[in-house]
Amino acid sequence: MAEDESRISIAKTFTVKPKLRPTSNKATPTPESKYWKSFKIPKDIETTPSKSFIYPITSIAFSPIAPHDFAATHSANITIFSGKTLEPKSTIASAFADSTTSTAFRCDGKLLAAGDLTGTVHVFDAKSRTHLRRLKGHSAAARLVRYPRADDKFHLFSGGDDSVVKYWDVTTETCLFDLLGHKDYVRCGDASPVSDDMFASGSYDHKIRIWDVRGSNSGSVLELNHEKPVESVLYLPSGGLIATAGGNFVKIWDVIGGGKLLYSMESHNKTVTSLCVGKIGKENGEEAQQYRILSVSLDGYMKVFDYAKFKITHSMRFPNPLLSVGFSPDCSTWVIGTSNGTFYIGRRKANVESDGPGDVGLGDVEIEPQRRVLRPTYFRYFQRGQNTKPSKGDYLITRPKKLKFAEHDKLLKKFRHKEALVATLSGKNPENVVAVMEELVARKKLLKCVSNLDTEELGLLFGFLQKYSTMPRYAGFLMRLTNKVVEMRADDVKSSDQLRVNIRNLKRDVVEEIRIQQSMQEIQGIISPMLRIAARR
């Protein structure tokens, strides 16, 4: 007898935990998601009135020269923002007779070109805002204006709603070549990063054409079919790949391989309106040359696409339809323009220990403060080493943690089953109630406890069953218990008005849940054939 008591005294006691735990949808954040989340909206400009215009922001362009000011087109204006403070520096308005559509900086950042709805391409001094050139030749709106990326400072190309792509000599204000081939509006394009003589244009005729001005008489050197009206064209940094956006697709093409389609991404729900390239790697090392495609859409999402692995690595949701996006060359700022004239600007804290503006890596999300040397005068000195992780060959000795028992755990330990059930019913945690019920089932005491409940305690039980019996997480267990309780305590229910009200409410909730489940099955029957058809494509 004494031996049995000693065994009981040294037996371990565990807290009661529910078997039905909700599954967590939170995935472990990757280093890249931490990187993109490190772009914060500066508090001093978050609600600045000057960051909102009445008209849509149709184009955003960053200067390639530090501090990387950026220009935005809206209405009949171009506003230039400071790359340091993100505040407006200047506005160009008087030169335009109609709304502006597209803008671009020259490779040295000194000149700024813009097109408008009259078909004119304007060239300005970016610093003084002096109007230097008017390039007139388009018979409809000039939607595309781009400078060559490398060393050519004397030419630019433009495209318009007249379906013509023009190659200009800026110094003489003359059009050198009319590049014909598109059959609908030319809305987008980009210059090759490896050659000043090559560029791409995209049109609403679903075609992307690659042009080489060294052989302009022979037409485009390559034609790609996007199968949707093309909204944005982007040369990737290698110069051998092109990204195109149209409809809710973003496609990657191998230009060197003869225009082979490498991948088609369909992650947006509405039309993709703009693309840009963002660099997240360092200048050298394992993380060198890590580029991402940033896409924005009318569905309000910005997606980050790793085109080396063909997968989405991050996404952000905004409340308004998005029209334009830009990413600074120093990888510190992204800017998004919306259809209602609002800017969304994200800025990342610069690492003071970096070697240069391009030395930005995935691990440089936060600047760790310098730690103080621990001395015996600090309390932490006596706690050092407690959080050190063991090595592979270490023998780990764990200290048992002291369990904190809730009131129902203490009652169950004393075999006071009914009091434990009532204690959890009086609380607000349904997981504890279900856990105690499951424990009582294991001890074969649940139905006995239910039979011993008085009218007030039975009302607590019916109230809990009414509230949580239709929740999918608990429905399988609680609905069976509800049937048992109603059968056992039918006489008490008939004699109590409050219990009849509880039963009536429970019946109403069950009927409503059945109706919802039937509706969902009908919806599933409608959607399933559509998903099968989409999977075949």
C-alpha positions in Angstrom: 0.0 0.0 0.0 2.8 2.4 0.9 4.6 1.5 -2.4 1.4 2.4 -4.4 1.1 5.8 -2.6 4.7 6.6 -3.3 4.1 5.9 -7.0 1.1 8.1 -7.0 3.0 10.9 -5.3 5.8 11.0 -7.8 3.6 10.7 -10.9 3.8 13.6 -13.2 0.8 15.9 -13.7 0.1 17.6 -17.0 -2.1 20.5 -17.9 -5.2 19.7 -20.0 -4.7 20.8 -23.6 -7.2 20.6 -26.5 -6.7 18.0 -29.1 -8.4 20.1 -31.8 -6.0 23.0 -32.4 -6.4 25.5 -35.2 -3.7 25.2 -37.9 -1.6 28.3 -38.3 -1.5 29.9 -41.8 1.5 32.1 -40.9 4.5 31.0 -42.9 8.1 31.5 -41.6 9.3 34.8 -43.2 12.1 34.4 -45.7 15.1 36.7 -45.8 13.7 38.2 -49.0 10.3 38.9 -47.5 12.1 40.6 -44.6 14.0 42.7 -47.1 10.9 44.0 -48.8 9.1 44.5 -45.5 12.0 46.7 -44.4 10.8 49.4 -46.9 8.8 51.6 -44.6 6.7 54.6 -45.4 8.4 57.6 -43.7 6.2 59.0 -41.0 6.9 62.6 -42.0 5.5 62.2 -45.5 2.8 59.6 -44.9 0.0 62.1 -44.9 1.6 65.0 -46.7 -1.0 66.6 -48.9 1.6 67.2 -51.7 1.8 63.5 -52.2 -1.7 63.3 -53.6 -2.8 64.7 -56.9 -6.2 64.8 -58.5 -5.2 63.1 -61.8 -3.8 59.6 -62.4 -0.1 59.2 -62.1 0.7 57.7 -65.5 4.5 57.4 -65.3 7.4 57.4 -62.8 11.1 57.7 -63.7 14.2 57.8 -61.5 17.3 59.7 -62.3 20.3 57.4 -62.8 22.5 59.8 -60.9 22.6 60.2 -57.1 20.7 61.3 -55.1 18.3 59.7 -57.6 15.4 62.2 -57.8 12.3 60.9 -59.5 9.8 62.5 -61.8 6.1 61.7 -62.0 3.6 62.7 -64.8 0.1 63.7 -63.8 -2.5 65.9 -65.6 -0.6 68.5 -67.7 2.4 68.5 -65.2 5.6 66.8 -64.4 6.6 67.0 -60.7 10.2 66.2 -59.7 10.7 64.9 -56.2 13.9 65.0 -54.1 15.6 61.6 -53.7 16.8 62.6 -50.2 13.7 64.1 -48.6 11.0 62.7 -51.0 9.5 66.2 -51.1 8.6 68.0 -54.4 11.5 70.0 -55.7 9.9 71.6 -58.8 7.0 71.3 -61.2 6.9 71.7 -65.0 3.5 72.8 -66.1 3.5 75.7 -68.6 5.1 73.7 -71.4 2.2 71.3 -72.0 -0.9 71.9 -73.9 -2.5 68.6 -72.7 -2.0 65.8 -70.2 1.4 64.3 -69.9 1.8 60.5 -70.5 5.4 59.4 -70.2 8.7 60.7 -68.9 12.3 59.5 -68.8 15.7 60.8 -67.7 18.8 60.8 -69.9 21.7 58.5 -68.9 23.5 61.4 -67.1 20.4 62.7 -65.4 20.7 66.2 -66.8 17.9 66.1 -69.3 14.3 65.0 -68.9 12.0 64.1 -71.8 8.2 63.8 -71.7 5.3 63.1 -74.1 1.8 64.5 -74.0 -1.6 63.8 -75.6 -0.9 66.3 -78.4 1.8 64.0 -79.8 4.7 66.3 -78.9 7.8 65.2 -77.1 9.3 67.8 -74.8 12.9 67.9 -73.6 13.8 69.9 -70.4 16.8 70.7 -68.3 16.2 68.6 -65.2 17.7 71.1 -62.9 16.6 74.5 -64.2 13.4 73.2 -65.9 14.3 75.1 -69.0 12.3 74.0 -72.1 15.0 72.9 -74.6 13.4 71.0 -77.4 9.9 70.3 -78.9 9.9 67.2 -81.1 6.8 67.3 -83.2 5.9 64.4 -85.5 3.3 62.1 -83.9 -0.3 62.7 -85.2 -1.7 61.3 -82.0 -0.8 61.1 -78.3 2.9 60.3 -77.6 2.6 57.5 -75.0 6.2 56.3 -75.0 9.4 58.3 -74.5 12.8 56.7 -73.7 16.4 57.6 -73.8 19.1 55.0 -74.6 20.6 53.6 -71.4 24.3 53.6 -72.1 26.3 56.4 -73.6 24.1 57.9 -76.3 23.1 61.5 -75.2 21.8 62.8 -78.5 19.0 60.5 -79.4 15.7 59.2 -78.0 12.8 57.2 -79.3 9.1 57.7 -78.9 5.8 55.8 -79.7 2.3 57.0 -80.0 -1.3 56.3 -80.6 -0.6 56.7 -84.4 1.1 53.2 -84.2 4.4 54.7 -85.2 7.7 54.5 -83.4 10.1 57.4 -84.0 13.8 57.7 -83.5 14.9 61.3 -82.9 18.0 63.4 -83.1 17.4 65.7 -80.1 20.0 68.3 -81.0 18.4 69.1 -84.4 14.8 68.3 -83.4 14.5 66.0 -86.4 13.1 62.5 -86.7 15.7 60.2 -88.2 13.5 57.1 -88.7 9.8 56.2 -88.7 9.7 52.6 -87.6 6.5 51.1 -88.9 5.0 47.7 -88.2 2.6 48.1 -85.3 -1.1 48.1 -86.2 -2.5 49.7 -83.0 -1.6 52.1 -80.3 2.1 52.0 -79.2 1.9 52.3 -75.4 5.2 51.1 -73.9 8.8 50.3 -74.7 12.3 50.1 -73.3 15.9 50.6 -74.4 18.4 47.8 -74.4 21.0 47.9 -71.5 23.8 46.6 -73.8 23.3 48.5 -77.0 22.3 52.1 -77.7 21.0 51.1 -81.1 18.4 48.6 -80.0 15.1 49.0 -78.2 11.7 47.3 -77.8 8.2 48.6 -78.2 4.8 47.2 -77.2 1.4 47.8 -78.7 -2.2 47.2 -78.3 -2.0 44.9 -81.4 -0.6 42.3 -78.9 2.9 42.5 -80.5 6.3 43.4 -79.1 8.8 44.5 -81.7 12.6 44.7 -81.3 14.2 47.4 -83.3 17.7 48.0 -84.4 18.3 51.5 -85.9 21.4 50.3 -87.7 19.1 48.4 -90.0 16.0 50.5 -89.8 14.9 49.9 -93.5 14.4 46.2 -92.9 11.8 46.8 -90.1 11.8 45.1 -86.7 14.4 42.5 -86.1 12.1 40.4 -83.9 8.4 40.1 -83.3 6.8 38.6 -80.1 3.1 37.9 -79.6 1.9 38.5 -76.0 -1.7 37.6 -77.0 -3.0 40.6 -75.0 -2.8 44.3 -75.4 0.7 45.2 -74.1 0.9 47.6 -71.3 4.6 47.5 -70.3 7.8 46.2 -71.8 11.0 45.9 -69.8 14.5 44.9 -70.8 16.2 42.8 -68.0 19.7 43.8 -67.0 21.5 41.0 -69.0 20.0 42.4 -72.2 19.1 38.9 -73.4 15.7 38.7 -71.7 12.6 40.8 -72.0 9.6 41.0 -69.7 6.2 42.0 -71.0 2.9 42.8 -69.3 -0.6 42.7 -70.8 -3.9 41.5 -69.4 -3.2 39.8 -66.1 0.0 38.1 -67.5 3.7 38.9 -67.2 5.8 36.9 -69.7 9.5 36.4 -69.9 11.1 36.1 -73.4 14.5 35.0 -74.5 15.5 37.5 -77.2 18.9 35.9 -77.9 17.2 32.6 -78.3 15.0 33.9 -81.1 12.1 35.1 -79.0 11.4 31.9 -77.1 8.8 32.2 -74.3 10.4 31.1 -71.0 7.7 31.7 -68.5 4.2 33.1 -68.2 3.1 34.4 -64.8 -0.6 34.8 -64.1 -0.7 36.0 -60.5 -2.7 39.2 -60.9 -6.5 39.3 -61.1 -6.7 42.4 -63.3 -4.6 44.2 -65.9 -0.9 44.5 -65.1 -0.1 48.2 -65.8 3.6 48.7 -65.2 6.9 46.8 -64.6 10.3 47.8 -63.3 13.5 46.1 -62.1 14.7 46.1 -58.5 18.1 44.9 -57.4 18.5 43.3 -54.0 22.0 41.8 -54.1 25.4 43.2 -53.3 28.0 44.2 -55.9 30.0 41.0 -55.3 29.8 37.7 -53.3 27.1 35.1 -53.3 24.2 37.6 -53.5 25.6 39.5 -56.5 23.3 40.3 -59.4 20.0 39.4 -57.7 17.4 41.2 -59.7 13.6 41.1 -59.3 10.7 42.2 -61.5 8.2 44.5 -59.7 4.8 44.5 -61.3 1.7 46.5 -60.3 -1.9 46.0 -61.4 -5.4 47.4 -61.3 -6.2 44.8 -58.6 -4.1 46.9 -56.1 -1.3 44.4 -55.7 2.5 44.9 -56.2 4.2 41.5 -56.9 7.9 40.8 -56.6 9.0 38.1 -59.2 12.2 36.2 -59.1 12.7 35.5 -62.8 15.7 33.3 -62.1 13.5 30.8 -60.2 10.2 31.7 -61.9 8.3 32.3 -58.6 6.6 35.1 -56.7 8.7 36.0 -53.7 6.7 38.8 -52.1 3.4 40.8 -52.6 1.9 43.9 -51.2 -1.7 45.0 -51.2 -2.8 48.6 -51.7 -6.3 50.1 -51.5 -6.3 51.8 -54.9 -5.7 50.6 -58.5 -2.0 50.9 -59.4 -0.8 52.5 -62.6 3.0 53.0 -62.4 6.0 51.9 -60.4 9.6 52.8 -60.1 12.6 51.6 -58.1 15.6 53.7 -57.3 19.0 52.6 -58.7 20.5 52.6 -55.1 17.9 50.1 -54.0 16.6 52.4 -51.2 13.2 53.6 -52.5 10.2 52.3 -54.4 7.4 54.6 -55.6 4.0 53.5 -56.8 1.5 55.8 -58.6 -2.3 55.2 -58.5 -5.3 56.0 -60.5 -6.6 58.6 -58.0 -3.3 60.5 -57.9 -1.9 59.0 -54.6 1.7 58.1 -54.2 2.8 55.1 -52.1 6.5 55.5 -51.3 8.6 52.9 -49.4 12.1 53.8 -48.1 14.6 51.4 -46.6 17.1 52.6 -44.0 20.6 52.8 -45.4 23.3 50.8 -43.9 26.1 53.1 -42.7 28.6 50.3 -42.8 28.0 49.6 -46.5 30.8 50.2 -49.0 28.6 52.1 -51.4 25.1 52.8 -52.6 25.0 49.4 -54.4 26.1 47.4 -51.4 22.7 46.4 -50.3 22.0 42.8 -49.4 19.3 40.6 -48.0 20.9 40.5 -44.6 21.2 44.2 -44.2 17.6 44.8 -43.1 18.5 46.3 -39.7 21.6 47.9 -38.3 22.5 46.1 -35.1 23.7 48.5 -32.3 27.1 47.9 -30.9 26.9 45.7 -27.8 28.4 46.7 -24.5 31.0 44.5 -22.9 29.5 42.6 -20.0 31.2 43.1 -16.7 30.3 41.7 -13.2 28.6 44.9 -12.4 25.8 44.0 -14.8 23.0 41.5 -13.9 23.2 40.1 -17.4 26.8 39.0 -16.7 25.5 36.2 -14.4 22.9 35.2 -17.1 25.4 34.9 -20.0 25.4 31.7 -21.9 21.8 30.7 -21.1 20.6 31.3 -24.6 23.6 29.7 -26.3 22.5 26.9 -28.7 24.2 23.5 -28.1 26.7 22.2 -30.6 26.4 18.9 -32.4 28.5 16.9 -29.9 27.2 18.5 -26.7 25.3 16.6 -24.1 22.2 18.7 -23.2 20.8 18.7 -19.7 17.4 20.4 -19.6 15.9 21.9 -16.5 12.3 20.9 -16.0 9.9 23.8 -16.4 7.5 24.6 -13.6 3.9 24.0 -14.8 1.3 26.7 -14.2 -2.0 25.0 -13.5 -5.3 26.7 -14.3 -8.3 26.4 -12.0 -9.8 23.5 -14.0 -6.5 21.7 -14.0 -6.4 21.9 -10.2 -10.0 20.6 -9.9 -9.3 17.7 -12.3 -6.3 16.8 -10.2 -8.6 16.5 -7.2 -11.1 14.5 -9.3 -13.8 17.2 -8.9 -15.0 16.7 -12.4 -18.3 18.7 -12.4 -16.6 21.7 -10.8 -13.9 21.6 -13.5 -16.5 21.6 -16.2 -18.5 24.5 -14.7 -15.3 26.5 -14.1 -14.4 26.3 -17.8 -17.9 27.1 -18.9 -17.8 30.2 -16.8 -14.6 31.3 -18.6 -14.3 32.7 -22.1 -11.9 30.2 -23.7 -13.6 27.6 -25.8 -10.4 25.6 -26.3 -10.2 25.0 -22.5 -13.9 23.9 -22.4 -13.4 21.4 -25.2 -10.1 20.2 -23.6 -11.9 19.5 -20.3 -14.7 17.7 -22.1 -12.2 15.5 -24.0 -10.5 14.7 -20.7 -13.8 13.8 -19.1 -14.6 11.6 -22.0 -11.3 9.8 -21.5 -12.2 9.4 -17.8 -15.8 8.3 -18.7 -17.2 11.0 -16.5 -18.7 13.6 -19.0 -22.2 12.3 -19.2 -22.3 11.8 -15.4 -21.3 15.5 -15.0 -23.9 16.6 -17.4 -26.6 14.7 -15.5 -25.6 16.4 -12.3 -25.8 20.0 -13.6 -28.5 22.2 -12.1 -30.7 24.4 -14.2 -28.3 27.5 -14.1 -25.3 25.4 -15.0 -27.2 23.6 -17.7 -28.0 27.0 -19.2 -24.2 27.7 -19.3 -23.7 24.5 -21.2 -26.5 25.1 -23.7 -25.2 28.7 -24.3 -21.7 27.3 -25.1 -23.1 24.6 -27.4 -25.2 27.2 -29.2 -22.2 29.4 -29.8 -19.6 26.9 -30.8 -21.4 23.8 -32.1 -21.5 25.1 -35.7 -17.8 26.0 -35.8 -16.0 23.5 -38.1 -13.2 23.2 -35.6 -15.5 21.8 -32.8 -18.6 20.7 -34.7 -17.8 17.0 -34.9 -17.4 16.7 -31.2 -20.0 19.2 -29.9 -22.8 18.1 -32.2 -22.7 14.6 -30.8 -22.5 15.9 -27.3 -25.5 18.2 -28.0 -27.7 15.2 -29.0 -26.7 13.4 -25.8 -27.5 16.4 -23.6 -30.9 17.0 -25.2 -31.8 13.3 -24.7 -30.7 13.1 -21.1 -32.1 16.5 -19.9 -35.3 16.6 -22.0 -37.5 16.9 -18.9 -35.5 19.8 -17.5 -35.7 21.6 -20.9 -39.5 21.3 -21.0 -39.8 22.8 -17.5 -37.6 25.8 -18.0 -38.4 28.7 -20.3 -34.7 29.8 -20.5 -33.6 26.3 -21.6 -36.3 26.2 -24.2 -35.1 29.6 -25.6 -31.5 28.1 -25.7 -32.7 25.0 -27.6 -34.7 27.2 -30.0 -31.6 29.4 -30.7 -29.4 26.3 -31.1 -31.9 24.8 -33.7 -31.9 28.1 -35.6 -28.1 28.2 -35.8 -27.9 24.6 -36.9 -30.5 25.2 -39.7 -28.6 28.3 -40.8 -25.3 26.3 -40.9 -26.9 23.6 -43.0 -28.1 26.2 -45.4 -24.7 27.7 -45.7 -23.0 24.3 -46.3 -25.5 23.5 -49.0 -24.8 26.9 -50.7 -21.1 26.3 -50.6 -21.5 22.8 -52.1 -23.5 24.4 -55.0 -20.7 27.0 -55.5 -18.1 24.2 -55.4 -20.1 22.4 -58.1 -20.0 25.5 -60.3 -16.3 26.2 -59.8 -14.9 22.7 -60.1 -15.6 22.3 -63.9 -14.0 25.8 -64.5 -10.9 24.8 -62.5 -10.6 21.6 -64.6 -10.8 23.6 -67.8 -8.3 26.1 -66.6 -5.9 23.3 -65.6 -5.9 21.9 -69.1 -4.6 25.1 -70.5 
